Amino acid sequence: MPCWPSRESIRRMVREGLVVRTDDGVMKELPLRERLAWGVVEAAMIGDEALIGELLDPDMEVPAAALIGAAEHGHVGVIKYLVARGADLNAVSQSGTTALMAAAWSFQTETVKALLSMGADPGVRSTGGQTALDVAREMLARHGRRLPHQLELIRVLEAAERRHDANAPDGTP
């Protein structure tokens, strides 16, 4: 089980500084703006809407990783909050995934339903060319077992892709 930082440790790291190793191996302290974005992402992953509100400046763009982290962990309330603050439901992260893909990857069926009802596009593809349905099928194959909530997730995404394909302007996916 992963150990996530607490609300207080996130606040402390944002306030006092956060040192990271750069790609070239140099240790560097992140500027405040980047520490705030990091804090928003961490708060989203632990489902702490209040902390996100503290850290997210009105003129700050919501990091795609925050929405993706909230989706992966099933924090629908946080997702709704982030979307209300301007998060792009269909943003593709640096690692090539979307919130819908992250929810599918972790078999968060209710989160997938919520994202779709908020307007997430099931046809968006990752940088590797996968849709959320592809991700869910891959995870199901890796998992080996077929639990009811996993099968429901596949059915929900199949139906969403069919609706998406039927509504495509030229009738193609």
C-alpha positions as CSV (number, residue, x, y, z in Angstrom):
1,M,0.0,0.0,0.0
2,P,1.5,3.4,-1.0
3,C,2.2,5.9,1.7
4,W,0.8,9.3,0.6
5,P,1.9,12.5,2.2
6,S,-0.4,14.0,4.8
7,R,-2.1,17.4,4.5
8,E,0.4,18.9,6.9
9,S,3.5,17.4,5.1
10,I,2.2,18.8,1.8
11,R,1.7,22.2,3.3
12,R,5.2,22.1,4.8
13,M,6.8,21.1,1.5
14,V,5.0,23.8,-0.4
15,R,5.8,26.5,2.3
16,E,9.4,25.5,3.2
17,G,10.6,24.2,-0.1
18,L,10.9,21.0,-2.2
19,V,14.2,19.8,-3.6
20,V,14.1,17.5,-6.7
21,R,16.7,15.8,-8.8
22,T,16.7,17.2,-12.4
23,D,17.1,15.0,-15.5
24,D,20.8,15.8,-15.5
25,G,21.2,14.7,-11.8
26,V,21.4,18.1,-10.3
27,M,19.5,18.8,-7.1
28,K,17.4,21.9,-7.3
29,E,14.7,23.6,-5.2
30,L,11.4,24.1,-7.0
31,P,10.1,27.6,-7.3
32,L,6.9,28.4,-5.4
33,R,4.6,28.1,-8.4
34,E,5.9,24.6,-9.2
35,R,5.6,23.7,-5.5
36,L,2.0,24.8,-5.5
37,A,1.2,22.7,-8.6
38,W,2.9,19.7,-7.0
39,G,0.9,20.3,-3.8
40,V,-2.4,20.4,-5.8
41,V,-1.5,17.1,-7.5
42,E,-0.7,15.4,-4.1
43,A,-3.8,16.8,-2.5
44,A,-5.9,15.5,-5.4
45,M,-4.5,12.0,-5.0
46,I,-5.4,12.0,-1.3
47,G,-8.9,13.5,-2.0
48,D,-8.3,16.7,-0.1
49,E,-10.5,19.3,-1.8
50,A,-10.0,21.9,1.0
51,L,-6.2,21.7,0.6
52,I,-6.5,22.1,-3.2
53,G,-8.6,25.2,-2.5
54,E,-5.8,26.6,-0.3
55,L,-3.1,25.9,-2.9
56,L,-4.7,26.6,-6.2
57,D,-4.4,30.3,-7.0
58,P,-7.3,31.8,-9.1
59,D,-4.9,32.5,-12.0
60,M,-3.2,29.1,-11.8
61,E,-4.0,26.4,-14.4
62,V,-5.2,23.2,-12.9
63,P,-2.4,20.6,-13.5
64,A,-3.7,17.7,-15.7
65,A,-1.9,15.4,-13.2
66,A,-4.2,16.5,-10.4
67,L,-7.3,15.4,-12.3
68,I,-5.7,12.2,-13.4
69,G,-4.6,11.4,-9.8
70,A,-8.0,12.1,-8.4
71,A,-9.5,9.9,-11.1
72,E,-7.1,7.0,-10.5
73,H,-8.0,7.1,-6.8
74,G,-11.8,7.5,-7.3
75,H,-12.1,11.0,-5.8
76,V,-15.2,12.1,-7.7
77,G,-15.8,15.1,-5.5
78,V,-12.3,16.4,-6.1
79,I,-12.8,15.8,-9.9
80,K,-15.9,17.9,-9.9
81,Y,-14.1,20.6,-7.9
82,L,-11.2,20.6,-10.3
83,V,-13.4,20.8,-13.3
84,A,-15.3,23.7,-11.8
85,R,-11.9,25.4,-11.4
86,G,-11.2,24.9,-15.1
87,A,-9.5,21.5,-15.4
88,D,-9.7,20.0,-18.9
89,L,-11.5,16.7,-18.7
90,N,-9.7,15.5,-21.8
91,A,-6.2,16.8,-21.1
92,V,-3.4,14.3,-21.9
93,S,-0.6,14.3,-19.3
94,Q,3.1,14.2,-19.9
95,S,3.0,10.5,-19.4
96,G,0.3,10.2,-22.1
97,T,-2.9,9.5,-20.2
98,T,-6.2,11.1,-19.4
99,A,-8.4,11.1,-16.3
100,L,-10.7,8.6,-18.0
101,M,-7.8,6.3,-18.8
102,A,-6.5,6.5,-15.2
103,A,-9.9,5.7,-13.8
104,A,-10.2,2.7,-16.2
105,W,-6.7,1.6,-15.3
106,S,-7.6,1.3,-11.7
107,F,-11.1,-0.1,-12.3
108,Q,-12.9,2.9,-10.8
109,T,-16.2,2.2,-12.4
110,E,-18.2,5.0,-10.6
111,T,-15.5,7.5,-11.4
112,V,-15.6,6.5,-15.1
113,K,-19.3,7.0,-15.1
114,A,-19.0,10.4,-13.4
115,L,-16.3,11.5,-15.9
116,L,-18.4,10.5,-18.9
117,S,-21.4,12.3,-17.4
118,M,-19.3,15.4,-17.1
119,G,-18.3,15.2,-20.7
120,A,-15.0,13.2,-20.8
121,D,-14.4,12.0,-24.4
122,P,-14.0,8.2,-24.6
123,G,-12.4,8.6,-28.0
124,V,-9.3,10.5,-26.8
125,R,-6.2,8.5,-27.4
126,S,-3.1,8.4,-25.3
127,T,0.3,9.2,-26.8
128,G,0.5,5.4,-27.4
129,G,-2.8,5.4,-29.3
130,Q,-5.0,3.8,-26.6
131,T,-8.5,4.8,-25.6
132,A,-9.8,4.3,-22.0
133,L,-11.5,1.2,-23.2
134,D,-8.2,-0.2,-24.6
135,V,-6.6,0.5,-21.2
136,A,-9.4,-1.2,-19.3
137,R,-9.2,-4.3,-21.6
138,E,-5.5,-4.4,-21.1
139,M,-5.8,-4.2,-17.3
140,L,-8.5,-6.9,-17.4
141,A,-6.2,-9.2,-19.4
142,R,-3.3,-8.6,-17.0
143,H,-5.5,-9.0,-13.9
144,G,-6.6,-12.5,-15.0
145,R,-9.8,-12.6,-13.0
146,R,-13.2,-11.2,-14.2
147,L,-14.9,-9.5,-11.3
148,P,-18.3,-8.0,-11.8
149,H,-17.2,-4.4,-11.4
150,Q,-14.4,-4.9,-13.9
151,L,-16.9,-6.3,-16.5
152,E,-19.3,-3.5,-15.8
153,L,-16.5,-1.0,-16.5
154,I,-15.8,-2.6,-19.8
155,R,-19.6,-2.4,-20.7
156,V,-19.8,1.2,-19.7
157,L,-16.8,2.2,-21.8
158,E,-18.0,0.1,-24.8
159,A,-21.3,1.9,-24.7
160,A,-19.6,5.2,-24.4
161,E,-17.3,4.5,-27.4
162,R,-20.3,3.3,-29.5
163,R,-22.1,6.6,-28.7
164,H,-19.0,8.6,-29.5
165,D,-18.5,6.8,-32.8
166,A,-22.1,7.2,-33.8
167,N,-21.8,11.0,-33.1
168,A,-18.6,11.5,-35.0
169,P,-19.1,14.1,-37.8
170,D,-18.2,11.7,-40.6
171,G,-19.4,8.5,-38.9
172,T,-15.9,7.2,-38.3
173,P,-14.2,6.9,-34.9
